[in-house]
Amino acid sequence: MIDSIYLIDRHGQIIIEKHWRSHYGSVALNQFIKYWQDYGAAQLKPVTELSNRYVGVHIERAGLVFLCLVSHEVSPFVILEFLEKFHQVLLEYFAKVNEDIIKENFVTVARLLEEMLDYGYPLTTDPNVLRDMVPVPNLVSKVMQSVTGASGFTEQKPGVGGSLIPWRKAGIKYSSNEIYIDIVEEIDLILEPNGAVTLIDIAGKITSNCLMSGTPDLTLTFTNPHILDDVSFHPCVRLKKFEANRAISFIPPDGHFKLATYRVSDPRAYQPPLWIRAAPGAVAHSDTLQKLTVSLETGPTGGKPLTDVTISIVFTDQIGNISARTDQGSTSIDARSRVILWKHKTINPGSPQLSLQANFSSRSTTKQPIVITATFEIGTVALSGLRIHSLKLTGEHYQFFKGVKSTTVSGKYQLRL
């Protein structure tokens, strides 16, 4: 499936590489690096046709490029999914991923690739299983490695310890049994200048941090499960029980994991939490200046404020002499990239309408497109109203603490002129 895999830094230098079928992909690799440096990550497509019958499939995260070279026919989505999973595993191991961390933990990353891919085919991708085979590095193992040169790894196979559940070890013990569940919903929206909704989509994920002893068997129920659509589950979930009564029954992995992802059924039934309107016009007593009035107004937010609100007004390279004026929030202008940033720490529900006026001049005789994007967060509420009804434990006889938190964040939230 995969001929070669590379981790490349922001300067085009290879940090880690591994080959399975051929070492003759250097021409294709150099061609990809040139494309990436010439066009940038935003312009280069995830799947790129290269020379010598190679195809490059890549993702970019935190300035690092995860690249696979393929010379045989294969679905690119499988490779993209693997690269995303590899990045998530690295986050599980190191909390954050950048060039320095990869170099400091070179042996661990190389060993993870050995276990996750078998002759270029994805094999083991579950973090809990991988932790059995590749220990998370600590200070002692790093010192031993630097002094003796030994990797500190033991030849251990998954399932050691008598567990029949691939994603959970046997004999897990905690002095305090706890589980935390986070519901995070992301809203994508495209608005017309008058505020009409062109597109709206709400996607969510349910993540968990399980710190429970033994082998807990949990059942999670919702007050309004009909909201869930196009649901994808962690392998620990019993699908037949969900199909029967819309309850999630599962034996959780230990630690952090993603329990489910979903889309909200009938997203057009929901109003945007933040309305954006824009009205272009001419500046009085000026033949060259134009103006754009941008206004904000809150929609339904469950009574919670919008926090960390940033409005970005992006102009084309034909626009110049940009200025902005407002009495609410703070503004900054990047003249080089022709972007106005309008920031608010908090916008409370029901607040009076907020407005900003931008003045600019155009070097073009044709109308120039303007894109306005918004980023924000709404704490302690899921926009769809999804709520957990109960979380019940069987299989173990102890009291446990359960914490639930809901959050709504903006995705691609845009107004286009």
N, C-alpha and C positions, 0 to 999 in steps of 0.2 A: 504493500500500500504506500508507505512513506519511504522514499529513497534516502533522504537526509533531513536532519533537523538542525537549526541554528538559533542561537540567541545572539543578537547583534545590538551593540550600543548605539547611542545617538550619533557617534562619529563614523559609523559604518564598520567598526572593528568587531571581529567575531570573539565572543566571550566563551561560548561552548558550542561544539559541533559534534554530531554523531551520524555515522553512515551505516546503512544496511545493505544496499544493493549496488551502489556505484560510488566511485570517488571522482567521477568525471563531470560533476556538476559545477565546477569552479567557474566556468564561463557563464553559466546561467546565474550563479550567485552574484558574480560581479555585475552582470547586467541588471539584476534586481536592485542591488545597492545603488547603482547609478540612477535608476528610475526613482528610487526612494529619495535620494538626495536632490534630484532635479525637480520632482513634482511635489514632494512632501507627503506626509501621511494622509492629509485631508483629500488629496487628489488621486492618490494611488489606490486602485481597487483591491479588495482582499484577495482576489484571484487574478493572477497576472500571467499571461503567456510569455514564455522566455525561449531562448535558443536551445538547440540540441534536444528538441521535443520535450523540454521540461516545462512544468507549470509551477509557479510559486504561489503558495497559500499562506497568508500571514495575518497576524493581528499585532497591534502596537499598544503597549501598556506602560505608562510611566516612563516614556522615552526608550523603552526596550522593544525590539522587534522580535517576535517569535515566528520563525519562518520554516515551512516545510517545502522541500522540493519533491515533485512527483513526476514520474515518467510514464505511468500507466493510468488507464482510465479508472477514476474513482470519484465518488461524490464529494465535492469540496466541503459540503456541510459537515460531513463526518470529521474531516480534518480540522475545520474551524471549531467544532465542538470539542475535539481533543485539545487543541491549543488553549481554548478558554478554560477547560478543566485543568490543564497543566498549570496555568497561571493561578487558578483558585487553590490548587494544592500548595503551590509556593507561598501563597498568602497564609494558608493554614500553618505552614511550617515557620515562616519568618515574620508574620504580621504585616510586613510591607515588602515590596519587591522593587529594587532598583539595581543599578549597575554595581555599586559597592557591595550590596548584600549578596548578589550572585557570586561575585569574586571571593568574598570572605567564606562562603559556604559552597565552594566549587565542588568538593567531593560529594556533599549531600545532594546537590542538584544533579550531578552526573549519575549518582546511584538511583535517584528517583526516575530518571529517564530509562535506566536499565530495567526497572521494575514495571514501569507504566507501558512500555512498548516491547513487544516480542517480534523481532525481525520486521519492525516497522508497522506492526499491527497493534492498536490499543488493546491492553490486557487488563491491568489493574489500575483503576482510577479512584477508588474510594479512599479518602484520607485516613479513615480509621484502620483499614487493612494495611495501607502503606506504612502507617506508624509502627505496626508490628515488624515490618521488614526493614524499614529505614528509620532509625530513631531520630527524633528531633534533636538537633545539636544543642549542647549546652556548653558552659564555660570550661568544664573539666575535659570534655571530649575535644574541644578546640585546642586546649593547652597540650593534651597528649598527642594530638595530631601534629602540632608544630614542633614538639620536642622529638618524638619518635618517628614521625612520618606515617604512623599507622592510621587507618581510617576510623578505627573504633567501632566498625560495624560487625555484627554477628550474623552468621548465616541462619536466619530464622525464617520459617515459612508461615504464611498466614494460617490462622486457626489454632496456633499453639496455645495451650491452656485449656483445651476441652470445650471451647465454644462451638456450637453448631450454627451460629448466626454469623455470616461473613462480616457484617459491619459492626459487630460488637464483641469485645473481648469478654471472657469469663472472669469472674472474681473481682469485678470492679467494686470498690468500697469508698464511700464518702461519709464523713462525720455528720454532715448536714446535707440532706437530700433536697435538691432544688432543680427547677426547670423554668427557663425563660423563653417566652414565645413573642416574636416580633412580627407584626403585619405591616408591610410597607407597600403602599400603592403609588404608582407613577402615572400621571396624566399627560397624554400627548394631545395637543390642541392646535388647530389652525383657524384663525379668525379673519374675517373680512374687516376693512377699515371702519365699517359702521357697527361692528360688534357681532355680526351674524357668524354663526359657527359653521365652518366648512367641514371640519373633521374633528372628532373627539374619540379618544380611546383610553381606557383605563386598564392597566395591567398591574398585577400584584404578586408578591412573594411572601411566603410564610417561612421564617427561619427560626431556629431554636438553638438554645445552649442547654444541653442536658447534663446535669451533675447529680446523677441518681445511682444508687448502689444496686448490685445484682442485675436482674434481667426484668426491668419494669415493662409491663404491657399496658399501653395507654390508649384511651379513646377520647378523641377531641370532637366536640359537637358545636354547631353554630346556631345562632338564633334565626339566621336568614341564609341558609345554604344555597337557595335558588340563585343567589348572586353569582356563584362560582360557575365559570364556563371555561372550556378548553383547558382543563386542569392537568398538570404534569406533576408526578409524585417522585419522591425519593424511593428507592427500591424497598425500603422497610415498610411501606404502606401496603395494607391488604386491599387490593383494588375491588374485589367482589363485595366487601362490606361497604365500601364507599358507594358503589353502584346501587346497593340495596337500600341504604338508609341515609346516604350523604354524610356519614360520620367517618372520620379519619381514625382508623385503628392501626397501631404500629408499635413495634419494639424499637426505641430510638437508638441511634448510634451514641457513643459517648462524646460529649463536647459539642462544638458548633457544627451545624449542618443545615442544609436547605430542605425543609420538609415538603414544600409544594410551591408551584407557580401557577398562576391562573389569569384569566381575563374576565372582566366584568361583563355580564350579559346585558345587552341593551344599554350601552354607554350614553346614548343620546337622551336617555331619561334623566341624566344628571346635568345640572348647570355648572358652568365653569366657576371655580372659586375666586378667580380674578378676571375681571373684564378689562380689556384694553381696547381703546378706540383711538383713531388717528385721523386728523383733518388737515390736509395740505392746503396751502394758500399762498398769496403774494404779500410781501411786506409793503406797507403803505409808503409812498414817496421814494420808492426804489425800483429801478428797472432791472436790477440783477439779482437782488436777494429774494429768496423764497422762505416760507416758514412751514413748520410742521408742529401742530399741537397734539400732544399725546396725553390722554387722560386715563386714569386708573380708578376702578371701583370694585369693591369686594362683592363676591357672590356668596352662596351658601358654603360655610366652612364649619358647620357644627358648633358655632359659637366660639371657635378658637381663632387666635390671630395668625396672620401670615408672617413668618419670620425670614430674615436674611433675603429680602426681596431685592433682586437686581434686574433692571430693565436695560437691555442693550439695544441701541438704535444704530444699525449698521448701514452705512452709505457706500455707494460704488466709488471707484477711483476717479469718476468724472465730477465728483462733488468736492468743494473746497470752502474755505472761510466759515467753518462750522462754529457755532456758538449755541449756548443753551442757558435758559433762565427758568428758575422755579423757586418757590418759597417752601417747598416740602422736600425733605430728604437731602441727599448730597449728590453732586454731579461731578463728573470728570470727563475730559475729552482726550482721546488719543488721535492726534492730528495725522499721524503716520498711517494708521489703519482705518481712520475715518469712522470711529465708533464713539458714541456717547453712552456713558454708563450712569444710570440713575438708580441710586441705592436707598433702601429704607430698611432699618433694623426690624421694625415691626409695623404692620398695618392691621389695625383692629377691625373686627367685623362691624359694619355699619358706619365706618368712618366717612366723612365728607369726601367728595370726589377730589382726587389729586391730579394736578396737571403740570405739564412741562412744555415750554415753547422752544423749539430749535430753529435757528436761522442758518441758512446756507446759500451758496451760489453754485450754479451748475455750468460746466463748460460744454455741455451737450445740448443740442436743440431738441432731442427726444426725451421723453419722460424716463427718468432713472428709477429702477426698482429700489425700494427701501424695505429692509426686514427688521422687525422689532421682535426680540425674544425676551422671555421672562424666566427667571429661576426663583424658586421660593420653597418653603417647607411649612407644613401645617402639623404641629405636634399633637400627639394623643388622640388623633382621629383618622379613620380611614374614610376617604371620600365616598366610597360606595355604601358606607354604613355597615360593613361586615363586622359582626361581633361574635366573640366566643361565648358559648352558653355554658359549657362545662368541660373539664378535663379530669377523667376518672382513671384510677390506677387499679390494675389487677396483677396477680402474679407475685407481688411483694406485700409485706405486712408492715408498713411504716408510714408515718405522716410525712408529707412533703410540701414544700413551698412552691407555688406557681405564680409567676409574674407575667403579665401580658401588656404589651405596648403597641399602639397603632400610630402610624405616621403616613402622611401624604406628601409626596415630593413632585416637583415639576419635571417633565421629560422634555420633549420637543414642543415647547409652548411658544407659538409664533403668531404674529400678525404680519401679513404681507401687503405691501402697497404696489 
